[in-house]
Amino acid sequence: MIPVRRYLCCECCSTTSVLPDLLYPGRWYGAWVILEALVLVFALGLPIDEVRRELGVETSTPGWRSVHRWRRELLAPLWGWLARGLGARGLCSDREEARGRLSRLLGQLGERAHRGVGARAAPLLAHSRPVADPREGRS
């Protein structure tokens, strides 16, 4: 279980949650699982069912639809702060484009595609995320 910090606004009484850097809102899997699955399927060419079993993802249906969604979205919403520097514009249209983006992303992090890279590279993704300046927005 991962603790999630929650805060209450004193003015409007609404709450907000602050997720750890390696989790993404609306996602069931952390960054390392997403990155590992993408590398294993699109860079190393392993079958999705094999990758799913290797990562311990249980599902009642064959395949793993999330992997294809992650491929389309690669770098766009997940790691958008890196997309511009890596020349990624819009969604991935095919497997080759996903492979190229993965290669550039891992190269930027000083890694290459191999088993276990997700666990090694995901913390680097979190540390490369820009930090908001608390003074911004003040007048």
C-alpha positions in Angstrom: 0.0 0.0 0.0 1.3 3.4 -0.9 0.4 6.4 1.3 -1.2 9.3 -0.5 -1.2 12.7 1.1 -4.5 14.5 1.2 -5.0 18.2 1.9 -8.1 20.2 2.8 -8.6 23.7 1.5 -9.6 26.0 4.3 -11.4 28.4 2.0 -13.6 26.0 -0.1 -13.3 22.8 2.0 -12.4 20.7 -1.1 -9.6 18.1 -0.8 -6.7 17.3 -3.1 -4.4 14.3 -3.1 -0.7 14.5 -3.7 0.7 11.4 -5.3 4.3 10.2 -5.1 6.3 11.0 -8.2 6.2 7.4 -9.5 2.4 7.2 -9.6 0.2 8.9 -12.1 -3.4 10.1 -11.6 -6.0 7.7 -13.0 -3.4 4.9 -13.6 -3.5 1.5 -12.0 0.3 0.9 -12.5 3.3 2.8 -11.4 5.9 4.3 -13.8 8.3 1.3 -13.5 5.6 -1.2 -14.6 4.5 1.0 -17.5 8.0 1.6 -18.6 9.0 -2.0 -18.2 6.0 -3.2 -20.2 6.6 -0.8 -23.0 10.3 -1.8 -23.2 9.6 -5.6 -23.1 6.8 -5.4 -25.7 7.9 -2.7 -28.1 11.7 -2.6 -27.8 12.4 -6.3 -27.1 9.4 -7.7 -29.0 8.1 -10.1 -26.3 4.4 -11.2 -26.6 2.1 -9.2 -24.4 0.8 -12.2 -22.5 4.3 -13.2 -21.6 5.1 -9.7 -20.4 1.9 -9.6 -18.4 2.8 -12.9 -16.6 6.4 -11.7 -16.0 5.2 -8.5 -14.4 2.5 -10.4 -12.3 -0.4 -8.6 -13.9 -3.5 -10.8 -13.6 -6.4 -10.4 -15.9 -9.2 -12.6 -17.0 -8.9 -11.8 -20.7 -5.9 -12.5 -23.0 -3.7 -9.6 -23.9 -3.3 -6.4 -22.0 -5.1 -3.4 -23.6 -3.3 -0.9 -21.4 0.0 -1.6 -23.2 -1.4 -0.4 -26.5 -2.9 2.7 -24.9 0.5 3.4 -23.2 2.2 3.0 -26.6 -0.2 5.5 -28.2 0.3 7.9 -25.4 4.0 7.4 -25.0 5.6 10.6 -23.7 2.5 12.7 -24.4 0.5 12.7 -21.1 2.7 10.3 -19.1 6.1 12.0 -19.4 5.0 15.2 -21.3 7.8 17.3 -19.7 10.3 15.1 -21.6 8.4 14.9 -24.9 9.4 18.2 -26.3 13.1 17.7 -25.7 13.0 14.3 -27.3 11.1 15.5 -30.3 7.9 13.6 -29.5 4.8 15.3 -31.0 1.4 13.9 -30.5 0.5 10.2 -30.1 2.5 7.3 -31.4 1.1 5.9 -34.6 2.8 2.6 -34.7 5.2 0.1 -33.1 8.3 1.6 -34.8 7.6 5.1 -33.5 7.1 3.7 -30.0 10.4 1.9 -30.3 12.1 5.1 -31.3 10.6 7.1 -28.5 11.6 4.5 -26.0 15.1 4.4 -27.3 15.4 8.2 -27.1 13.8 8.3 -23.6 16.1 5.6 -22.2 19.2 7.2 -23.9 18.3 10.5 -22.2 18.3 8.6 -18.9 21.6 6.8 -19.6 19.9 3.5 -20.1 19.2 1.0 -23.0 16.4 -1.4 -23.5 16.7 -4.6 -21.4 14.8 -6.5 -18.9 14.6 -4.7 -15.6 15.1 -1.2 -17.0 11.7 0.0 -15.9 12.7 -0.4 -12.2 16.0 1.4 -12.8 14.8 4.2 -15.1 11.4 5.1 -13.4 13.1 6.9 -10.5 15.1 8.9 -13.0 11.9 9.9 -14.7 10.6 11.2 -11.4 13.7 13.2 -10.7 13.7 14.7 -14.2 10.2 16.1 -13.7 10.3 19.9 -13.4 9.4 21.1 -9.9 6.9 24.0 -9.7 8.3 27.2 -8.2 6.1 28.0 -5.1 6.6 31.7 -5.9 4.8 31.3 -9.3 1.3 32.6 -9.3 1.9 35.2 -6.6 1.4 38.8 -7.4 
